[in-house]
Amino acid sequence: MDKDMLWLTCRHHVLELVLEAVVLHSRGSSTGPDILRFKRFQKYWTAIDKTKFQTVISDAYSAQAVADTADDMIAFTMDQLQKFQQRDDYRELLELAVAFLGGVPVKGISFKFSAGIHRARWMAKAIYSLKVWMFRSQFTLKTEEVGVRNIYLFVVKLYLKFWFCSKK
């Protein structure tokens, strides 16, 4: 066009790429579109007792990792839950983060069946990572424990706030 142009990438899409990089680093590359750990968890979901979930304090490493940000993140997510959320998975991620950090969302704690787990569904990676960890006493994590921990710590310490603030 023979003119200087402004290239402004959507902040949400940029942050999706960041989450994808954390997921790839935490679990390694994939040969297919599905994340096998999440696919196993989805199949096992009906056998899980939803009343027996674990919060961040059930793991000393995680509790220490979020100690400096947990109260701020609970307040932030509770504030976001008061606002209109365009999609159910946005609300689900916020509610999971509150429960994981030891708070109780206004509507109480409930767990939904997670549907899509394709690699293209970026928010599913965050949702599944939190659920897998919260129900790890009922769902066997093979060698993936550290990888799942890295993903959910990234999500609750950094990602949630940046992603929801980027909507403005």
Helices and strands as residue ranges (DSSP letters): H 11-27, H 36-44, G 45-47, G 56-58, H 60-66, H 70-82, H 88-100, H 122-134, H 145-154, I 155-159, H 160-165
